Amino acid sequence: MSERLEVSFPGRKRVDVRVRGFEIATDQSVKAGGEASVPQPFHLFLSSMAACAGFYALNFCQSRTISAAGLGLSMLWERDEKRPLEARARLHLTLPRPISRPSTGKVSSGRWSCARSRNTSRTRLSSRSKF
């Protein structure tokens, strides 16, 4: 499968991308010489990671007929100023409501977080939930 993305340069620090009939506009911050008129490409990259995780969380609920009311997801992006190539994204998932675990009948609710370091293959999943 292949897909073509067309990039255009409408002026100053703006870079726009056309894909599947959508136009995605980007700009740089004022500090970087742009006008900050739309998100920076890097912020769209971060947003796309959070949106993908959100899609899978929502799909999980919908495929099991679990109401998504109260479902929440946030992502914290941290970068080490001293080591700029090292960064961490932490996803925090808030469950929509208490959910019974079929195997135990116990109720689960709370927050889950998943952190993956850029320079390692380790993924850490931690829970603040009580089963």
N, C-alpha and C positions, 0 to 999 in steps of 0.2 A: 504494500500500500504506500502510496506517496501522496503528498499534499503540497501545494504551492502557497506560499505566503508572500505577498508583495509588500515591500517596504518603500515608503515615500518620505520625503524630507520637506515639510511645508514651510520651514523657516526657523531661524534662530536655532534653538536646541531641540525642536520638536522632531520626533520620529514617529510615524504612524505605520501601522501594519494592517493589511487587509487579508482576512481569512474567512472562508466560507460565507461570504457576503457581509461580514461584519467589519467595521473599521475600528481599530483599537488605537486610540491616541495616547501618546506619551510625551512628557516634557521633563525638563530638569528643574531643579530648585533654582531660585534666584541666585543663591550663592555659587551655583555651578554654571551660571550664565543663561539659565532658562527663565521662563516667566511663571513657573509653578502653576500653569493653567489647568493641567490634568496630572494624574499620578506619574511618578517616575517609573521607568521600566522595572527596576528592582522591586518596587512596591507591588507592582502587578505580579511579579514572580512570587513574592511572598503570599500575596492574596490567592494566587492560583493553588498553592500548596494547601492553604487553609480551606479553600473552597472544595478541593478534592476530598479532603478528610471529612468535611461537612457533608458532602454528597454520600459518602459511604456510611456515615452515622445515620443520616436520614433514611437511606435505602434499607439499612438494617432494621430500623423501626417499622418502616412501611411494609417490608416483606413479611413481618411478623404481626401485622396489624396492631402495633403499639403506637399509641398517640404520641406525636412529636411535640405536643404542647409542653413547654418547659425544657425541651432539649436545647442544650447550649454547647458551643464550641468556641474556644478562644486559642490563639496561638501567640506565644511570646518568643520573639526573635532576639537572641543575645549574641553580640559579637565582642570578642576580646580586643580592646584597643591596642594592646601590646603585641598580640599575635593576630593580625587581621584575617589570616586564612582559617582561623578556628572560629567556628560559630555553632550555635545551638538553637534548635527550634523545639519548643515545648508546646505540645497540644494538650489542652485541658477540656475534657468532655464532661458535661453535666448531664446526667441521665434525666429523662423527661418526667418520670414519676417512679415510685417504688415498683420494682419488677420482681415477680416470684421466679426463683430458679426451679425449673421442673424437677431436677434430680433431688433437691433437698426440701423444696417448699419454703426455703428461707427467702427473705426479702432483701433485695440489693438496691441501694440508692447511694448517690454520692458523686464523687469526681474521680476520673481516671486521667492520668497524664502519661505521655509517651515522649521520651527525649532521645534524640539520636545525634551523636557527635559527628561532625563533618569528617574528621580524620580517623575515625574508627568505624568498625562494622558493628559496634555494640548498640543495641537499642534497649533502653530501660523503660519498663512499664511499671508504674506504681499506682496504687489505689488508695483513696481516702474513703473507700466504701466499707461498709460493714455487712458481712454475710451472716 
